[in-house]
């Protein structure tokens, strides 16, 4: 099931181990009722690790530094099970809200916490809230990261991150310079949090039925395997969300479905990013799009 080749369809099962950090850092909430949802992290994580072991799946876990400090034994359990541990901020603070100095400090504190708690130097990064600042890519390159997983410019195909993009209301979008940092693309419809978690502070209703979400995720697998036939589907889960009983049953059903697809391989984000970049150099994700390349005679 494990594979390090970028050829053929792949699935990356990723987890944001937010603990208390999302509620404190992104939403600024400190009430006991809300924070108790983050406390459930250690229970959900235990269930998640057991399920991954059952399916012999190596996942990628994005961990805020403050979560590592708060739940050190749990983070070491992720490491000991052979999963990838990656960076997810210090206290889940969206980079776009930070000054350059604050963003740098959040990255450094997160690196230090993961190293201190688990002896891990993360090489992958996911921005809290998937909200990079204009400086994030340059900082990641400076600090030796190999990939980012925060952007949505593709669905199944990684691409090169850029610096210097310029958006304008009076001119066309100006493409920046591609750099040697791989983007492992994500999508909100492949994230459990907006489907399931009610958030009064943002007006998010949540509480969807698991079957409705399972249908969407299975359809994404179908399209990758039968139509695209190459690339990686990146699922984003949160142990405090997916770890609730009825949702764990849904996750089991999804993994049973995905692993039964002929040719579908499982990969960590780092393994896939390294294999994908091996014979490539940074280029823009545009060009070569002609009438002949469109399916079914589609029109530009």
C-alpha positions in Angstrom: 0.0 0.0 0.0 2.9 2.4 0.7 4.6 4.0 -2.3 7.2 6.6 -3.0 6.6 7.0 -6.7 4.6 10.0 -7.9 3.1 7.9 -10.7 -0.6 6.8 -10.5 -3.3 7.9 -8.0 -2.4 8.5 -4.4 -4.1 9.3 -1.1 -2.6 11.4 1.7 -4.4 11.2 5.0 -3.5 14.2 7.0 -4.5 15.5 10.4 -4.4 18.9 12.0 -3.7 18.2 15.7 -5.0 21.5 17.0 -5.9 20.7 20.5 -6.7 24.0 22.3 -4.7 26.1 19.8 -7.4 26.7 17.1 -9.9 28.0 19.7 -7.3 30.2 21.4 -5.1 31.3 18.5 -7.5 31.6 15.5 -10.8 32.4 17.3 -9.5 34.1 20.5 -11.9 32.0 22.7 -11.0 31.0 26.3 -14.3 29.9 27.7 -14.2 26.5 29.4 -17.1 25.1 27.3 -15.4 25.8 24.0 -11.9 24.8 25.2 -13.3 21.4 26.3 -13.7 20.6 22.6 -9.9 20.9 22.2 -9.5 18.8 25.3 -11.1 16.0 23.4 -8.1 15.9 21.1 -6.3 13.2 23.1 -9.3 10.9 22.9 -9.8 11.4 19.2 -6.1 11.1 18.5 -6.0 7.7 20.3 -8.8 6.5 18.1 -7.3 7.8 15.0 -3.9 6.2 15.6 -5.6 2.8 16.3 -7.5 3.0 13.0 -4.4 4.0 11.0 -2.5 1.0 12.5 -5.4 -1.3 11.6 -5.2 -0.2 7.9 -1.3 0.0 7.9 -1.5 3.7 6.8 1.2 6.3 7.5 -0.4 9.7 7.9 0.9 13.2 8.1 0.1 15.1 11.3 0.4 18.9 11.3 1.0 20.0 14.9 1.0 23.5 16.5 3.9 24.0 18.8 1.6 24.8 21.7 -0.3 21.5 21.2 3.0 19.6 21.3 3.8 21.3 24.7 0.3 20.6 26.0 0.1 17.0 24.9 3.7 15.7 24.7 2.9 12.0 25.2 0.3 12.1 22.4 2.8 13.7 20.0 5.4 11.2 20.8 2.9 8.5 20.1 2.4 9.9 16.6 6.2 9.8 16.1 6.5 6.3 17.5 3.8 5.0 15.2 6.0 6.0 12.2 3.8 8.9 11.0 5.1 12.2 9.6 5.0 15.2 11.9 4.8 18.6 10.3 4.5 22.3 11.4 1.1 24.1 12.0 2.1 27.3 13.7 2.7 28.0 17.4 -0.9 28.6 18.6 -2.7 28.2 15.3 -2.3 31.9 14.5 -3.1 32.6 10.8 0.0 34.1 9.3 -1.9 36.8 7.3 -2.7 38.4 10.7 0.9 38.6 11.8 3.8 41.0 11.2 6.9 39.6 9.6 8.6 39.4 13.0 5.6 37.7 14.6 5.3 35.2 11.8 9.0 34.3 12.0 8.7 33.8 15.7 5.7 31.6 15.4 7.6 29.4 12.9 10.7 29.2 15.1 8.7 28.5 18.3 6.8 25.7 16.5 10.1 24.2 15.2 11.6 24.3 18.6 8.6 22.8 20.3 8.4 19.8 18.0 12.1 19.2 18.3 12.0 19.5 22.1 8.9 17.3 22.6 9.5 14.7 19.9 13.0 15.1 18.5 11.4 16.0 15.1 12.5 18.7 12.7 9.4 19.3 10.5 10.0 19.7 6.8 6.3 20.4 5.9 4.1 23.3 6.8 0.4 24.0 6.8 -0.8 27.5 7.6 -3.4 27.8 10.4 -6.6 28.6 8.7 -4.9 27.9 5.3 -4.2 31.6 5.2 -0.5 32.3 4.2 0.8 35.8 4.3 2.7 37.3 1.4 5.9 36.5 3.3 5.2 32.9 4.2 6.8 31.1 1.3 10.1 33.1 1.6 10.2 32.3 5.3 9.6 28.6 4.7 12.4 28.5 2.1 14.7 30.3 4.5 14.0 27.8 7.2 14.6 24.7 5.0 11.0 23.5 4.6 10.4 21.3 1.6 6.7 21.7 1.1 3.6 23.8 2.0 0.1 22.4 2.2 -2.1 25.5 2.5 -3.2 26.5 -1.0 -5.9 25.5 -3.5 -4.5 26.2 -7.0 -4.9 22.6 -8.0 -6.8 19.6 -6.7 -4.8 16.5 -7.3 -1.5 17.8 -8.7 1.2 19.5 -6.6 2.8 22.7 -8.0 5.6 25.1 -7.2 5.0 27.9 -4.7 5.6 31.5 -5.8 6.9 34.7 -4.3 5.9 38.1 -5.6 2.4 37.5 -6.8 0.5 40.8 -7.3 -3.3 41.2 -7.3 -4.8 44.3 -8.7 -8.3 45.6 -9.3 -7.2 47.6 -12.3 -4.8 45.2 -14.0 -4.5 41.5 -14.7 -3.1 39.2 -12.0 0.7 39.3 -12.0 2.3 35.9 -11.5 5.2 35.8 -9.1 8.4 33.8 -9.4 8.2 30.0 -8.9 10.5 28.7 -6.1 11.7 25.3 -5.0 8.9 24.8 -2.4 6.3 22.2 -3.3 2.6 23.1 -2.8 0.6 20.0 -1.7 -2.9 21.4 -2.4 -5.8 21.2 -0.1 -9.6 22.0 -0.4 -12.3 22.9 2.0 -14.6 20.1 0.8 -11.9 17.6 1.8 -11.7 19.0 5.4 -13.9 17.6 8.2 -14.0 20.8 10.3 -16.5 22.9 8.2 -18.8 20.0 7.8 -19.0 18.9 11.4 -17.9 21.5 13.9 -20.4 24.3 14.9 -18.5 27.5 15.5 -20.7 30.3 17.0 -17.9 32.9 16.7 -17.8 32.5 12.9 -21.4 31.5 12.2 -20.4 28.0 11.0 -23.3 25.7 11.5 -21.6 22.3 11.2 -23.2 19.0 12.3 -23.6 17.5 8.8 -24.5 13.8 8.6 -21.5 11.6 8.0 -23.1 9.9 5.0 -23.4 13.1 3.1 -19.7 13.8 3.6 -18.7 10.2 2.8 -20.4 10.5 -0.6 -18.4 13.6 -1.4 -15.0 12.1 -0.4 -15.7 8.8 -2.2 -16.6 10.7 -5.3 -13.3 12.6 -5.2 -11.5 9.2 -5.0 -13.6 8.0 -8.0 -12.7 11.0 -10.1 -9.0 10.7 -9.3 -8.8 7.0 -10.0 -11.0 6.8 -13.1 -10.6 10.2 -14.8 -7.3 11.8 -13.7 -5.5 8.6 -12.9 -2.5 10.4 -11.5 -1.8 12.7 -8.6 -2.7 12.9 -4.9 -5.9 13.4 -3.0 -5.2 15.2 0.3 -7.7 14.7 3.1 -7.6 17.0 6.1 -8.9 15.8 9.3 -8.9 16.9 13.0 -8.8 14.3 15.7 -11.1 16.3 18.0 -13.7 16.4 15.1 -13.4 13.1 13.2 -12.7 11.3 16.5 -16.3 11.3 17.6 -17.8 7.8 17.5 -20.2 8.1 14.5 -17.6 10.0 12.5 -14.9 7.3 13.2 -17.3 4.8 11.6 -17.5 7.1 8.6 -13.7 7.3 8.4 -13.4 3.6 8.6 -15.9 3.3 5.7 -13.9 5.8 3.7 -10.6 4.0 4.2 -12.2 0.7 3.3 -13.5 2.2 0.1 -10.3 4.0 -0.8 -7.9 1.1 -0.1 -10.1 -1.2 -2.2 -9.5 0.9 -5.3 -7.1 -0.8 -7.7 -3.8 1.1 -8.1 -4.5 3.7 -5.4 -1.4 4.1 -3.1 -1.1 5.8 0.3 1.7 8.3 0.9 2.8 10.9 3.4 2.9 14.5 2.2 6.7 14.5 2.5 7.3 11.3 0.6 5.0 12.4 -2.2 6.4 15.9 -2.4 10.0 14.5 -2.6 9.1 12.1 -5.3 7.2 14.7 -7.3 10.0 17.2 -7.3 12.7 14.7 -8.1 12.7 15.3 -11.9 11.2 18.8 -12.0 12.4 22.4 -11.6 10.3 25.4 -10.6 7.9 26.6 -13.3 4.6 28.5 -13.4 1.4 26.4 -13.3 0.2 27.9 -16.6 1.1 27.4 -20.3 0.5 24.6 -22.8 -3.3 24.9 -22.5 -4.7 24.6 -26.0 -7.9 23.8 -27.7 -6.7 20.3 -28.4 -6.0 19.6 -24.7 -9.6 20.3 -23.7 -11.8 17.2 -23.1 -14.9 16.6 -25.3 -14.1 19.5 -27.6 -14.5 22.1 -24.9 -14.1 25.7 -25.7 -11.7 28.2 -24.1 
